[in-house]
């Protein structure tokens, strides 16, 4: 369900892509229906996402992006010479999890390993077949904590991420990862490590 919380009507275009933000994406196995909608102020409408059964990897999740492109109306009563019409494209992660993959983020998070590779860097490996939507990371040690510099913390399946921190990482520390689970709740997991 999509809702127009504005006090004015909008036209909305929806599509699925690989993250490039253009409706011209080729070979995407999903389509959103209807692709164009008109919303009255405070209006609510449904959009269906249909899978065309194109073969995707069966041993891991695949990531796509659901795009919601909002076009506001032009104000014909505005008599000023110069006007700017601002459109907005919202992208929402769309995960395809094959039936063969039976693991949740809560079960996958304890499998993550992190090793210090430099004074301010950690290499974190996700050995699970699902994406882990990490939205925050901190180093905790005896006398405090250190925040992460990265803004994109998504951990892809069977892959590694480098996390950069604002200060040197001490020898003994733990890593707190804040993530979003399958129901959209934010939760934390703390990895204990010593190097």
C-alpha positions in Angstrom: 0.0 0.0 0.0 1.2 3.5 -0.9 -0.2 6.7 0.7 0.0 10.3 -0.4 0.4 12.2 2.9 0.6 15.5 1.0 -2.1 18.2 1.0 -2.0 18.1 -2.9 -2.5 15.4 -5.5 0.5 13.6 -7.0 1.3 11.3 -10.0 3.4 8.3 -9.0 5.5 6.1 -11.2 6.7 2.7 -9.8 9.2 0.3 -11.1 11.8 -2.3 -10.0 15.5 -2.1 -11.0 19.0 -3.0 -9.8 19.5 0.3 -8.0 20.3 2.6 -10.9 17.1 4.6 -10.4 15.8 4.4 -14.0 12.6 2.8 -15.3 14.5 1.6 -18.4 16.2 -1.3 -16.6 16.4 -4.5 -18.6 16.2 -8.1 -17.5 14.5 -7.4 -14.1 12.4 -10.4 -13.1 9.8 -8.2 -11.3 7.2 -5.7 -12.5 5.1 -3.3 -10.4 1.4 -3.0 -11.4 0.0 -0.4 -12.0 3.2 1.4 -13.1 1.5 4.9 -13.0 -1.0 6.1 -10.4 -2.7 9.3 -9.5 -3.1 10.0 -5.8 -5.6 12.5 -4.4 -4.5 14.3 -1.2 -4.3 11.7 1.7 -5.1 8.9 -0.8 -4.1 5.3 -0.4 -3.7 2.8 -3.2 -2.2 -0.7 -3.6 0.7 -1.7 -5.9 1.3 -5.4 -6.8 4.8 -6.7 -7.4 4.7 -9.6 -9.8 7.6 -12.1 -10.3 7.9 -13.4 -13.9 9.8 -16.6 -12.8 13.0 -15.7 -14.5 15.7 -18.0 -13.0 17.5 -16.4 -10.1 20.2 -18.0 -7.9 18.6 -20.7 -5.7 21.4 -20.7 -3.0 21.2 -17.1 -1.9 19.0 -14.0 -1.8 18.9 -11.5 -4.7 18.6 -7.8 -4.2 16.5 -5.4 -6.3 15.1 -1.9 -5.7 11.4 -0.8 -5.7 11.2 2.8 -6.9 8.5 5.2 -6.1 8.8 8.4 -8.3 6.5 11.2 -7.1 5.6 14.1 -9.3 3.8 17.0 -7.7 1.3 19.2 -9.6 2.4 22.4 -11.2 0.9 25.4 -9.4 -0.8 27.4 -12.2 -1.8 30.1 -9.7 1.8 31.0 -8.9 2.6 34.1 -10.8 6.4 34.3 -10.0 8.7 34.1 -13.0 11.0 31.4 -11.6 9.7 28.2 -10.1 11.3 25.0 -9.2 9.2 21.8 -9.4 10.8 19.2 -7.2 10.2 15.5 -7.9 11.3 12.7 -5.5 12.4 9.1 -6.1 12.2 6.8 -3.1 14.0 3.5 -3.3 13.1 0.5 -1.1 15.1 -2.7 -1.0 13.3 -5.7 -2.5 14.8 -9.0 -1.5 14.0 -12.3 -3.3 14.7 -15.2 -1.0 14.5 -18.6 -2.7 12.5 -21.3 -1.0 15.7 -23.3 -0.5 17.1 -20.6 1.8 15.8 -21.1 5.4 17.7 -18.7 7.5 16.7 -15.4 9.2 18.8 -12.4 10.0 18.7 -13.4 13.7 20.2 -16.8 12.8 22.7 -15.3 10.3 24.1 -12.5 12.5 26.1 -14.8 14.9 27.9 -16.3 11.8 29.4 -12.9 10.9 33.1 -12.5 11.6 35.1 -9.3 11.8 38.8 -8.9 11.8 40.9 -5.8 12.2 42.8 -5.2 9.0 44.2 -1.8 9.8 44.3 0.6 12.7 40.9 2.0 11.8 39.4 -0.8 9.6 37.5 -4.0 10.1 36.8 -6.6 7.5 33.4 -8.2 8.2 32.4 -11.4 6.4 28.8 -12.6 6.0 29.0 -16.3 5.3 25.2 -16.6 5.1 23.1 -16.8 1.9 21.0 -13.7 2.9 21.6 -9.9 2.9 22.0 -8.4 6.3 20.6 -4.9 6.4 23.1 -3.4 8.9 22.2 0.2 9.6 24.8 1.0 12.3 28.1 -0.2 13.7 30.1 0.7 16.8 33.3 -0.6 18.4 33.1 -0.9 22.2 36.1 -1.2 24.4 37.0 -0.7 28.0 37.0 3.1 28.0 34.4 4.0 25.4 33.1 3.4 21.9 34.0 4.4 18.3 31.5 5.1 15.6 31.6 3.9 12.0 32.2 6.2 9.0 30.5 4.1 6.4 27.0 5.0 5.2 26.3 1.8 3.2 26.6 -1.0 5.6 24.5 -3.6 3.7 26.2 -7.0 4.0 25.7 -9.0 0.9 25.5 -12.8 1.0 28.7 -14.8 1.0 30.7 -11.5 0.8 32.9 -9.2 2.9 32.6 -5.5 3.8 35.2 -3.1 5.0 34.1 -0.9 7.9 36.0 2.3 8.5 36.0 3.9 11.9 36.8 7.5 13.1 39.6 6.5 15.5 42.1 3.7 16.0 40.6 0.4 17.1 42.1 -1.0 20.3 43.4 -4.5 20.7 40.5 -5.8 22.8 37.1 -4.8 21.6 33.6 -5.9 20.6 31.6 -4.9 17.5 27.9 -3.9 17.9 25.9 -4.2 14.7 22.5 -2.6 14.5 20.3 -4.2 11.8 16.8 -4.5 10.4 15.2 -8.0 10.6 12.6 -9.6 8.4 9.7 -7.8 10.1 11.3 -4.4 9.9 12.4 -4.2 13.5 15.7 -2.7 14.4 17.8 -4.9 16.7 21.5 -5.2 17.7 24.0 -8.0 17.8 27.4 -7.8 19.5 30.3 -9.8 18.2 33.1 -10.4 20.7 36.5 -10.3 19.2 40.1 -9.7 20.4 42.0 -8.7 17.3 
